[in-house]
Amino acid sequence: MFYTGIIIGLTTFIIIGLFHPLVIWSEYHFGTRFWIVFLIAGVIAIAFSMITENIILSGALGILGFTCLWSIKEIFEQKKRVEQGRFPKNPKRK
């Protein structure tokens, strides 16, 4: 039996699950300025996924990279959700 697909699927599930609270946390503490971190991390992960020979690791890095890039959009959406009152605003930030 081949477990590659299941492992990559589980990896996708875990990475996306971890990034939901990460986006909320980063917007709360840093605002939308954190988008550059997601951009850099995403580009690095995608670059490493292209040079990695192990299919599972390459897939995981690709998933991580594109999840980071997607998080750029989500951090700006999170800002809108905070402005709508659906999430708490950090009182220490202007």
MOVENWO-V637223 format. One record per pair of residues at least 4 apart in sequence whose ideal C-beta (glycine too) atoms are under 6 Angstrom apart, sorted by sequence separation. I is the first residue (numbers start at 1). J is the second residue. D is the distance in Angstrom with one decimal. If there is no record, write none. Layout:
I,J,D
I,J,D
//
This chain:
3,7,5.5
21,25,5.9
26,30,5.5
30,34,4.3
38,42,5.9
48,52,5.9
52,57,5.1
81,86,4.4
82,87,4.8
52,58,4.3
81,87,5.1
82,89,5.3
26,34,4.2
49,58,4.9
49,61,3.6
48,61,5.1
49,62,4.0
45,61,4.9
45,64,4.5
46,65,3.6
45,65,3.4
42,65,4.7
42,68,3.3
41,68,4.6
42,69,4.1
38,68,4.7
38,71,4.6
38,72,5.0
35,72,4.7
35,75,5.5
32,75,5.6
32,76,5.8
32,79,5.4
15,63,5.5
19,67,5.3
23,71,5.3
27,75,5.3
7,56,5.5
11,60,4.7
15,64,5.6
8,59,4.5
12,63,5.1
23,74,4.7
27,78,4.2
15,67,5.3
19,71,5.6
23,75,5.5
23,78,5.6
28,90,5.0
//
